[in-house]
Amino acid sequence: MTDGADRTYIAIPRDVVAADTVTGVDLYVRVGGQFLLYRSGREPVDARSLAKLHRRAVEMLYIDANARPALDAYLSGMLERRLDEAPTIESVGEILRDTVQTSLHSAFQTLDDAAAVKRVRDASDAAVRRIANDNQIVPHLVRFAVGNQRLYSHSMNTAAYAVALASRRDELDEDQLRLIGIGALAHDVGLANADPDLLGREESALSDGERAFLAKHPQRGAGMLMDANITDPMVLEIASEHHVMAPDMPLHLQIVQLADTFDTLTNRPGRTDTGAYRALYTLRETMRGRYRADLLRDFVMMLGSLELPDEGMLTPLHPPLEAAKPAFRSPAA
């Protein structure tokens, strides 16, 4: 959104600002359509002021869009403190989700910026630790993806499901969990420059050129990561092969593929026929043999252990109706 001087502002949740810290970013409030300076980036934001915003139901603050890199640096540096001070698991989930998606958005646009990539790694590592420690945080991380945030929401959702599933596997150690987390977050980096509208269309609405562009995103993404000097073999394999179906695929790749497919089936704009139950039925019946039986069993058990809203549904936008058709997320779809 812009003001009269054509300055563009970005909304940020109030709770991402930690009390008694200097953000380095000018913070604004919106009053009657105008953006008014709330606190200079050179001044600390005290707990009393934040409490006043809470009492007045001011949920969002605003920053100049050009200040996003400075905000990313602040969020990364303050992440652990804000997580430790968060009063509820819901707050922890919101902080992690906002931090991961903000840093991911910045890094996807500037993969040649080593600092931006490091902020994604730091945010991912924090999320992995929290998810592995308590899977109940997953429902507070996943969100229905809309508009130009679809790519980043899907990446966060996929990582949350993948890490929660991986944490149940004894054969995976802490370092492998960390790589699965960053790999899942970056698995669709090859779509970073795609039109958001394109990502939300059904396959039947795509042209041949658009279909080819989407089909090549795994190889394109792996190349982008290598160009950014990201050389972790597991991360590169997840990016380049997360749509490849082959016998004896490594466990980490199947985990991310399963999480990716499940989120796609439950996260389709404009559709009301793909809830969690229907998606699991599709994975078990329609896609029988695509995933290891023990892995699918662990995934079902993991989901069953979560305190999901709406009688187990991920979102009220997705009631379980009659049919489910795989979405365009794999070479065959």
Protein Blocks (a to p, Z undefined) as FASTA:
>chain_A
ZZfkopacddddfklpcghiaehiacdddeehiacdfbdckbccdfklmmmmmmnopabd
cddfklmmmmmmmmmmmmmmmmmmpmbfklmmmmmmmmmmmmmmmmmmmmmlmklmmmmm
mmmmmmmmmmmmomklmmmmgccdehjllmmmmmmmmmmmmmmmmmmpmkbcfklmmmmm
mmmmmmmmmmmmgcfklmmpcfklpcfklmmmmmmmmmmmmmmmmmnopabfklmmmmmm
mmbccehiafklmmmmmmmmmmmmmmcghiakbcfklmmmmmmmmmgokacfklmmmmmm
mmmmpccehhhiabfklccdfbdcdddfbfkZZ
